Amino acid sequence: MHKPIKNQHIQCKITLFSNTLKHMKVQLNGKEKQIKPETSLKQLIENEGMAGKRLAAEVNQDIITRSEHASFILSEGDIIEIVHAIGGG
């Protein structure tokens, strides 16, 4: 008697699903960028070399305060705008 291949089919779907989670697409300052799932806004800022700078961050048209950067987890398709505050005189 043959075993049903149902479990193999499920395993294949899980494998395909996990492969798609290696990277996700977001838009950063108008350009498409691939990042790892579970990336926080703070991690993105650090990875882009903007840590420690005076900046403002917006995700999907909502301002994210600096105190929220570490806990704010980005999602597939997020539109992120980060602007530097530049002083002058």
Secondary structure, 3 states (H helix, E strand, C coil): CCCCCHHHHHHHHHHHHHHHCCCEEEEECCEEEEECCCCEHHHHHHHCCCCCCCEEEEECCEEECHHHCCCCECCCCCEEEEEECCCCC
